[in-house]
Amino acid sequence: MAEKALPESVYKLFARTGHDVRGPAGVVSGALDELERALDGETTARNAAFFTMARRGVRRLLRLADRYTVASELARQMDAPAQLLDVEALVRQAVAEASFVYGRRQVTVALDLAPLRGFAHPSSMAAALADALMLALRAARSRVVVALAAHGEMARVVLTSDSDTASVEELFEAALSPGADPLDEGALPVRVIDGVLRAHGGAARVERVGAETRITLEWPLSEAARKAGGAR
Amino acid sequence: MAEKALPESVYKLFARTGHDVRGPAGVVSGALDELERALDGETTARNAAFFTMARRGVRRLLRLADRYTVASELARQMDAPAQLLDVEALVRQAVAEASFVYGRRQVTVALDLAPLRGFAHPSSMAAALADALMLALRAARSRVVVALAAHGEMARVVLTSDSDTASVEELFEAALSPGADPLDEGALPVRVIDGVLRAHGGAARVERVGAETRITLEWPLSEAARKAGGAR
């Protein structure tokens, strides 16, 4: 597994940061809920843009907290209990959250999801999916398609951006090359994506195909296959 | 100087975290300003508690970002340019900010500030003062007094809490003992306070006197004395 380069203190700092950010961000989120409830609907509607701006900022902080927390667990992820769950719902929820936080006005996100049940560690897989969509959105010209299907014994999520920019591919290469500094700009999301998929006995990859960029996340649907994968 | 225990990657992570938190927290802060401006005064007044809750959360995040940024600079703090400034205004502003963020309903904060000009690195000294007040507030029963005066060639800030709890003293001892883990709960603020004061050629100390706890921050008022102190 790739998770050896960081000193223990860095994992601990990831954990602390996740915790320190989540607390106050949760307070702000709650205050916005209360405020929206207290104002009448007309007032809220008239100021929808400000509420949205505030909520996006708060949810971006909560996502940051999640990324740090998941990163802090990468070293011991192999032991993380996976549960049998509705993978389609997991992908749908992660895409909705990440679209709200990282969405760009000129880029649409389309879903092409098959019903699928399988094993996954829900919070870490959700974080990996959200970070993958963040990268796909950044690379896209006007459209991202998120597809989910079973391929043999594997769950496969493919995020396709309508652009052949080399940026995502280069980011993966740089972040995952031996000796890469995991604290470089943009490296942590890639590390989270890669680490979470590995911990699931699967893999993440990026490729450019024609005028598109595809991020593929693939992991075994069954617990038995996951354990076999983890022992590779 | 005490700043040797952390690997370079941790300083880098402090810097990145400060940056990553500050951005979205600033967006939320701006959105709250806009929202308050857009609502009429009566609506705002009626919902003051929710606005305050949201702002406290946001300012706590901005303070967290400042703490990380200052912590990231501790290793090279000795080179930080200090400017001649109004120390009284600096203390007043830091106390106002920290009182808002960390204030407790049952604890009053009283000021006893002398007019004073001297050299300081404004953002790092403000962060040290804010963290010191955070600790003083936590320790207090019902009152904190913040005093500023010149003592010989030194600026001296004394934060007095009306409680002889051992907690702050113990926290300082634990956080600054050789081999202490700077990532332990509560250690980072102490490290910031201690590191910033040392970088100013001064020192921070905690003592219990009668039924009170005093946090004292002391540093040379003149640039020449600071440089002499830095070379100790």
HADDOCK unambig.tbl for C-alpha pairs under 7 A between the chains (distance, minus, plus):
assign (segid A and resid 10 and name CA) (segid B and resid 10 and name CA) 6.33 0.50 0.50
assign (segid A and resid 13 and name CA) (segid B and resid 183 and name CA) 6.37 0.50 0.50
assign (segid A and resid 21 and name CA) (segid B and resid 61 and name CA) 6.77 0.50 0.50
assign (segid A and resid 24 and name CA) (segid B and resid 57 and name CA) 4.78 0.50 0.50
assign (segid A and resid 24 and name CA) (segid B and resid 60 and name CA) 6.67 0.50 0.50
assign (segid A and resid 24 and name CA) (segid B and resid 61 and name CA) 6.53 0.50 0.50
assign (segid A and resid 25 and name CA) (segid B and resid 57 and name CA) 6.47 0.50 0.50
assign (segid A and resid 27 and name CA) (segid B and resid 54 and name CA) 6.85 0.50 0.50
assign (segid A and resid 27 and name CA) (segid B and resid 57 and name CA) 5.91 0.50 0.50
assign (segid A and resid 28 and name CA) (segid B and resid 53 and name CA) 6.81 0.50 0.50
assign (segid A and resid 28 and name CA) (segid B and resid 54 and name CA) 4.46 0.50 0.50
assign (segid A and resid 28 and name CA) (segid B and resid 57 and name CA) 5.33 0.50 0.50
assign (segid A and resid 28 and name CA) (segid B and resid 58 and name CA) 6.73 0.50 0.50
assign (segid A and resid 31 and name CA) (segid B and resid 50 and name CA) 5.33 0.50 0.50
assign (segid A and resid 31 and name CA) (segid B and resid 53 and name CA) 5.98 0.50 0.50
assign (segid A and resid 31 and name CA) (segid B and resid 54 and name CA) 5.29 0.50 0.50
assign (segid A and resid 32 and name CA) (segid B and resid 54 and name CA) 6.87 0.50 0.50
assign (segid A and resid 34 and name CA) (segid B and resid 50 and name CA) 6.77 0.50 0.50
assign (segid A and resid 35 and name CA) (segid B and resid 47 and name CA) 6.94 0.50 0.50
assign (segid A and resid 35 and name CA) (segid B and resid 50 and name CA) 5.86 0.50 0.50
assign (segid A and resid 47 and name CA) (segid B and resid 35 and name CA) 6.91 0.50 0.50
assign (segid A and resid 50 and name CA) (segid B and resid 31 and name CA) 5.33 0.50 0.50
assign (segid A and resid 50 and name CA) (segid B and resid 34 and name CA) 6.77 0.50 0.50
assign (segid A and resid 50 and name CA) (segid B and resid 35 and name CA) 5.86 0.50 0.50
assign (segid A and resid 53 and name CA) (segid B and resid 28 and name CA) 6.82 0.50 0.50
assign (segid A and resid 53 and name CA) (segid B and resid 31 and name CA) 5.99 0.50 0.50
assign (segid A and resid 54 and name CA) (segid B and resid 27 and name CA) 6.83 0.50 0.50
assign (segid A and resid 54 and name CA) (segid B and resid 28 and name CA) 4.45 0.50 0.50
assign (segid A and resid 54 and name CA) (segid B and resid 31 and name CA) 5.30 0.50 0.50
assign (segid A and resid 54 and name CA) (segid B and resid 32 and name CA) 6.88 0.50 0.50
assign (segid A and resid 57 and name CA) (segid B and resid 24 and name CA) 4.77 0.50 0.50
assign (segid A and resid 57 and name CA) (segid B and resid 25 and name CA) 6.46 0.50 0.50
assign (segid A and resid 57 and name CA) (segid B and resid 27 and name CA) 5.92 0.50 0.50
assign (segid A and resid 57 and name CA) (segid B and resid 28 and name CA) 5.35 0.50 0.50
assign (segid A and resid 58 and name CA) (segid B and resid 28 and name CA) 6.74 0.50 0.50
assign (segid A and resid 60 and name CA) (segid B and resid 24 and name CA) 6.68 0.50 0.50
assign (segid A and resid 61 and name CA) (segid B and resid 21 and name CA) 6.78 0.50 0.50
assign (segid A and resid 61 and name CA) (segid B and resid 24 and name CA) 6.54 0.50 0.50
assign (segid A and resid 183 and name CA) (segid B and resid 13 and name CA) 6.40 0.50 0.50
